Amino acid sequence: MLRSGVPVVITFTFLFGWQLRCLLLSASQFQHVLDDTGQTSKAYAGHAGHELSLLSGKRRGMILNELCKKVLARLNPNSKIEEPTPGTCCNGARRSNYHSEYDFTRDGRKIECKSAQMSWVRARKHWHVHFQRVKLPWPGFRDQAPFDDLYLTLFSPDSLHIIQHDLQTGVCSVGRRTGSSGHSIFVASADRQECWQTARSQILDKFLAADRCKLVACIDLSDVEVRSWLVEEMDRVKSCHDDAYHRVPLNHMTPRLRGLRIEEIAFEVDQILHQNSSFSRDCSTADWVRGGVAVEVKHGQMRFNNVRRCWECMFSNIKCASKHIRDQDLFDELWLAIYSPFGIHFLKHPGGKVRFIAAGLKEQDDGRKIVVRGIKDVLGVREALDDMLKNMEEWGCHLVATVYWDNGQ
């Protein structure tokens, strides 16, 4: 066992006989970063909604949309509930049911469901809910909403509130992305309101003011019947990715907060690697500056792609040079961090256009992405990680450091 805080250069020998040298650091050296779980995670810990809060937004959304449908069916026992007609994407491809423009019909009316978790915003010292990708009318894209009724599920640590929205309250555009991605619905508590219970009351009051929106149901997440159903649904959407990351540090954080913590660790790693350089976090286009070099770090989590039958890792929102969008990279040096069940693996990108993938209509605002995949039909996460690192090294990436978990994995 390595002594905490002592950097060591080691040689990895992977399954293919391929070798790679890098700096190896114990996660205990960064315990001060790992322990900062954030106000949102602390609020949900210890409450009935904690397990639900640990799911990805996509999987949680699938569960809560299904629950909304069940609640509406129970409240309207004589109504006819039907699955959606998927339709086609803008490129002509057939949509899956999950990606249809509405979630189901009730007595012929198209119903769309959206869900959002309460989140703490440290800068404003308030709580908010942010419902995204609501396809409301937008000039040049759609003349009317593709649904008739919109229901919002507000997820707080101990309960769910289902609201029939008026298509007006809290609606805001998201700039150029509004046409393709849809509007947002954003409602916040009063500033400097740290108590999430009080904040939730304030948020609900804004939705329900002057009877603009309607509270359809309030669901106690500690209710035995509700918990039993949620456990079944969470097991249904569970993947091998969930088992692989069980009890792994940072897994209990929201994706945004996890990204911030990995960025903080990367910054400290870079300081270890370049102890004689000057550093600054004051940079508008990258995460930090080292001796005049603007460094940007992007992280991705290993996930199993059921369609491709392989593990993969995606790095998104990379603001690199792109034809007709930006003339040059917004950074000088790009780090790619694989967040794995065994540690965080920091690789330096070789520069240029190596493996960048266009992001379509979102590219102007969100940038490009890089996807690395493991061997097809290999379920073992460690073997997949070895293959990913090997592939990235062959692209010209250089593994500069690994921060390994102190949990024996």
C-alpha positions in Angstrom: 0.0 0.0 0.0 1.4 3.4 -1.0 1.8 6.0 1.7 -0.9 8.7 1.3 0.3 11.8 -0.5 3.4 10.3 -2.0 3.4 10.5 -5.8 5.0 7.5 -7.5 5.8 6.8 -11.2 4.8 3.3 -12.1 4.6 1.2 -15.2 1.2 -0.4 -16.1 1.3 -3.7 -18.0 -2.1 -4.2 -19.6 -3.8 -7.3 -21.0 -2.2 -6.8 -24.4 1.4 -6.7 -23.1 1.3 -2.9 -23.8 3.1 -0.7 -21.2 2.5 2.8 -20.0 4.3 5.0 -17.4 2.4 7.6 -15.3 2.1 9.3 -12.0 0.2 7.3 -9.5 -1.5 9.1 -6.6 -3.8 7.9 -3.7 -7.3 9.3 -3.6 -6.7 10.0 0.1 -4.4 12.8 -0.9 -7.5 14.5 -2.3 -9.9 13.7 0.6 -10.6 17.3 1.2 -12.1 17.5 -2.4 -13.9 14.1 -2.2 -15.5 15.0 1.2 -17.1 18.2 -0.2 -20.3 16.6 -1.4 -22.2 19.9 -1.9 -25.4 21.2 -0.4 -27.7 19.3 -2.8 -26.2 15.9 -2.0 -26.3 16.6 1.7 -30.0 17.5 1.6 -31.0 14.3 -0.1 -28.7 12.0 2.0 -30.7 10.3 4.8 -34.1 11.0 3.1 -36.4 8.7 1.2 -35.5 10.2 -2.1 -31.7 9.6 -1.7 -31.5 6.5 -3.9 -33.5 8.2 -6.6 -31.2 11.2 -6.5 -28.2 9.0 -7.3 -29.6 7.9 -10.6 -28.7 9.7 -13.8 -31.1 12.4 -14.9 -32.2 10.2 -17.9 -33.0 7.1 -15.8 -34.7 9.2 -13.1 -36.7 11.0 -15.7 -37.9 7.6 -17.2 -39.1 6.5 -13.7 -40.8 9.7 -12.8 -42.5 10.1 -16.1 -43.9 6.6 -15.7 -45.1 7.5 -12.2 -46.8 10.6 -13.5 -48.7 8.5 -16.0 -49.8 6.1 -13.2 -50.9 8.9 -11.0 -53.0 10.5 -13.8 -54.5 7.1 -14.6 -55.4 6.6 -11.0 -56.9 10.0 -10.6 -58.9 9.6 -13.9 -60.0 5.9 -13.8 -62.4 6.3 -16.7 -59.8 7.9 -19.0 -58.1 6.0 -21.9 -54.3 6.1 -21.6 -52.3 5.1 -24.7 -48.7 5.0 -25.7 -47.3 7.7 -28.1 -46.9 7.5 -31.8 -43.1 7.8 -32.0 -42.9 9.7 -35.3 -39.6 10.6 -37.0 -36.5 12.7 -36.2 -35.5 15.7 -38.4 -33.2 13.3 -40.3 -36.1 10.9 -41.1 -35.1 8.2 -38.7 -37.8 6.6 -36.6 -37.9 7.8 -33.0 -37.9 5.4 -30.1 -40.9 5.6 -27.7 -38.6 7.3 -25.1 -37.7 10.0 -27.6 -41.2 10.7 -29.0 -42.4 14.3 -28.9 -44.8 13.5 -26.1 -45.0 10.7 -23.5 -48.6 9.3 -23.8 -52.2 10.3 -24.6 -55.1 10.6 -22.2 -58.5 10.6 -23.9 -56.7 11.7 -27.1 -54.8 14.6 -25.5 -51.1 14.5 -25.9 -49.3 14.5 -22.5 -45.7 15.6 -22.0 -44.0 14.9 -18.6 -40.9 16.6 -17.3 -39.1 16.2 -14.0 -36.5 18.1 -12.1 -34.6 17.7 -8.8 -34.2 20.6 -6.4 -30.7 21.9 -6.6 -28.7 24.4 -4.5 -27.0 27.3 -6.2 -24.1 28.4 -4.1 -23.5 31.7 -5.9 -27.1 32.9 -5.2 -27.5 30.9 -2.0 -30.9 29.6 -3.1 -32.6 26.4 -4.3 -34.2 26.0 -7.7 -35.8 23.6 -10.1 -34.9 23.5 -13.7 -37.0 21.6 -16.2 -35.3 21.3 -19.6 -36.0 20.6 -23.2 -39.7 21.8 -23.2 -40.7 22.1 -26.9 -42.8 25.2 -26.8 -43.5 27.3 -30.0 -40.4 29.0 -31.4 -40.2 31.0 -34.6 -38.7 29.1 -37.5 -38.8 25.7 -35.7 -42.4 25.0 -34.5 -45.7 26.9 -34.6 -47.2 25.1 -31.7 -46.1 22.7 -28.9 -46.1 19.0 -29.9 -48.3 18.2 -26.9 -51.5 19.5 -25.4 -50.8 19.3 -21.6 -47.6 19.5 -19.7 -47.0 18.0 -16.3 -44.0 18.7 -14.1 -42.7 16.5 -11.3 -40.8 18.4 -8.7 -38.5 16.0 -6.9 -37.4 17.0 -3.4 -35.6 14.9 -0.8 -38.7 13.4 0.8 -41.5 13.8 -1.8 -42.7 14.4 -5.3 -45.1 17.2 -6.4 -46.9 16.7 -9.7 -48.0 20.0 -11.3 -50.1 20.7 -14.4 -48.2 23.6 -16.0 -49.8 26.6 -17.7 -47.1 26.8 -20.4 -46.1 30.2 -19.1 -44.8 30.2 -15.5 -41.0 30.2 -15.3 -40.5 29.7 -19.0 -37.3 31.0 -20.4 -35.3 30.6 -23.6 -31.8 29.1 -23.7 -30.4 31.3 -26.5 -29.6 29.8 -29.9 -30.3 26.3 -28.6 -34.0 27.1 -27.9 -35.1 26.3 -31.4 -33.6 22.8 -31.5 -33.6 21.9 -27.8 -36.6 23.7 -26.5 -37.3 26.1 -23.6 -36.4 25.7 -19.9 -38.7 26.2 -17.0 -36.8 27.7 -14.1 -38.2 28.6 -10.7 -36.1 29.5 -7.7 -36.7 30.2 -4.0 -35.7 33.5 -2.3 -32.0 34.3 -2.2 -30.1 33.3 0.9 -32.7 30.6 1.7 -30.7 27.5 2.8 -33.6 25.5 4.2 -34.8 23.2 1.4 -38.2 22.7 3.0 -38.9 26.4 3.1 -37.4 26.8 -0.4 -39.7 24.1 -1.7 -42.7 25.9 -0.3 -41.6 29.1 -2.0 -41.1 27.4 -5.3 -44.5 25.8 -5.1 -46.1 29.1 -4.2 -44.6 30.6 -7.4 -46.0 27.8 -9.6 -49.4 27.9 -8.0 -49.8 31.7 -7.6 -53.1 33.1 -9.0 -54.1 29.5 -9.9 -51.9 29.6 -12.9 -50.6 26.1 -12.5 -52.5 23.2 -10.7 -51.1 20.9 -8.0 -52.2 17.4 -9.1 -50.6 15.2 -6.5 -48.2 15.2 -3.6 -46.4 11.9 -3.1 -44.6 10.9 0.1 -41.5 8.9 -0.9 -41.5 7.1 2.4 -44.9 5.5 1.6 -44.5 1.7 1.6 -46.4 1.3 -1.7 -44.5 4.1 -3.4 -41.1 2.8 -2.2 -41.9 -0.7 -3.3 -42.8 0.5 -6.8 -39.7 2.7 -7.0 -37.4 -0.1 -6.0 -38.8 -2.3 -8.8 -38.5 0.5 -11.3 -34.9 1.3 -10.3 -34.0 -2.3 -10.7 -35.7 -2.3 -14.1 -33.5 0.6 -15.4 -30.4 -0.7 -13.6 -27.4 -1.4 -15.7 -24.0 -3.1 -15.1 -22.7 0.4 -14.8 -24.6 0.9 -11.5 -23.0 -2.3 -10.0 -19.5 -1.3 -11.2 -19.7 2.1 -9.5 -21.4 1.0 -6.2 -19.6 2.7 -3.3 -17.1 4.4 -5.6 -16.2 7.9 -4.5 -18.0 10.8 -6.3 -20.7 8.4 -7.5 -23.2 9.9 -5.0 -22.8 13.4 -6.5 -24.7 15.1 -9.3 -22.9 14.9 -12.7 -22.2 18.6 -12.6 -20.8 18.6 -9.1 -18.7 15.5 -9.9 -17.2 17.4 -12.9 -16.3 20.3 -10.6 -14.6 18.0 -8.1 -12.6 16.1 -10.9 -11.5 19.5 -12.2 -10.3 20.5 -8.7 -8.3 17.2 -8.5 -6.9 17.7 -12.0 -5.7 21.2 -11.0 -3.9 19.8 -7.9 -2.4 17.0 -10.0 -1.0 19.5 -12.5 0.6 21.4 -9.7 2.3 18.2 -8.5 3.5 17.6 -12.1 4.8 21.1 -12.6 5.9 22.3 -9.2 8.1 25.1 -10.5 5.3 26.7 -12.7 3.0 29.5 -11.8 -0.8 28.7 -11.7 -3.9 30.8 -12.0 -7.7 29.9 -12.0 -8.5 33.3 -13.5 -9.2 32.2 -17.1 -12.4 32.8 -19.1 -11.8 30.2 -21.8 -10.2 27.3 -19.8 -10.1 25.8 -16.3 -6.7 27.2 -15.3 -3.5 28.6 -16.6 -0.1 27.1 -16.0 2.8 29.3 -16.9 0.9 30.9 -19.8 -0.7 27.6 -21.0 -4.5 27.5 -20.8 -5.5 24.0 -19.6 -9.0 22.6 -20.1 -10.1 19.3 -18.5 -13.1 17.2 -19.6 -14.3 14.1 -17.8 -16.3 11.1 -18.8 -17.8 8.2 -16.9 -17.6 4.6 -18.2 -21.0 3.4 -19.2 -22.1 0.2 -20.9 -23.7 0.8 -24.3 -26.4 -1.9 -24.7 -26.7 -1.2 -28.5 -23.0 -1.5 -29.3 -22.4 -4.1 -26.6 -19.4 -2.5 -25.2 -18.2 -0.1 -22.5 -17.6 3.5 -23.6 -16.6 6.9 -22.2 -17.8 10.2 -23.7 -16.1 13.6 -23.3 -18.5 16.4 -24.2 -18.7 20.2 -24.6 -15.1 20.6 -26.0 -14.8 24.1 -27.4 -12.2 23.2 -30.1 -11.6 24.8 -33.5 -14.5 24.1 -35.8 -15.3 25.2 -39.3 -17.7 28.2 -39.5 -18.0 28.2 -35.7 -14.6 29.1 -34.1 -11.2 29.7 -35.7 -9.2 28.2 -32.9 -9.4 26.1 -29.7 -10.4 28.0 -26.6 -7.5 26.3 -24.8 -3.9 25.4 -25.3 -3.9 22.0 -23.6 -6.7 19.5 -23.3 -6.9 16.9 -20.5 -9.3 14.0 -20.8 -10.2 12.3 -17.4 -11.8 8.8 -17.4 -13.8 8.5 -14.2 -13.7 4.7 -13.6 -14.5 2.3 -10.8 -10.8 2.1 -10.1 -9.8 5.7 -10.1 -9.5 8.8 -12.3 -7.2 8.5 -15.2 -5.9 11.8 -16.6 -4.7 11.8 -20.3 -3.3 14.7 -22.3 -4.8 15.0 -25.7 -2.3 15.3 -28.5 -3.9 18.4 -30.1 -5.3 18.9 -33.5 -8.5 17.2 -34.7 -7.7 13.8 -33.2 -11.0 11.8 -32.7 -13.3 14.9 -32.3 -16.9 14.2 -33.3 -19.3 16.9 -34.5 -22.3 17.6 -32.2 -24.7 18.7 -35.0 -27.0 21.7 -34.2 -25.6 21.9 -30.7 -22.0 22.3 -31.7 -22.0 26.1 -31.8 -22.9 26.3 -28.2 -21.8 23.0 -26.7 -18.7 22.2 -28.7 -17.5 18.8 -30.0 -17.1 15.5 -28.2 -14.8 12.5 -28.1 -15.9 8.9 -27.6 -13.6 6.0 -26.7 -14.9 2.5 -26.6 -13.7 -0.8 -25.2 -13.8 -4.3 -26.9 -17.3 -5.4 -28.1 -19.0 -8.1 -26.0 -16.5 -7.7 -23.1 -18.5 -7.1 -19.9 -15.5 -6.9 -17.6 -15.0 -3.2 -16.7 -11.3 -3.5 -15.9 -10.5 -5.2 -19.2 -12.6 -2.5 -21.0 -10.7 0.3 -19.2 -7.4 -1.3 -20.3 -8.5 -1.3 -23.9 -9.7 2.3 -23.7 -6.4 3.5 -22.3 -4.6 1.5 -25.0 -6.7 3.0 -27.8 -6.2 6.5 -26.5 -2.5 6.0 -26.3 -2.5 4.9 -29.9 -4.4 8.1 -30.8 -1.4 10.0 -29.3 -2.9 10.7 -25.9 -0.5 10.5 -23.0 -1.5 9.1 -19.6 0.0 11.6 -17.2 -1.5 10.5 -13.9 -4.0 8.1 -12.2 -5.7 8.8 -8.8 -6.6 5.4 -7.5 -9.4 4.7 -5.1 -8.5 3.4 -1.6 -11.3 0.8 -1.6 -9.4 -2.2 -2.8 -11.0 -2.3 -6.2 
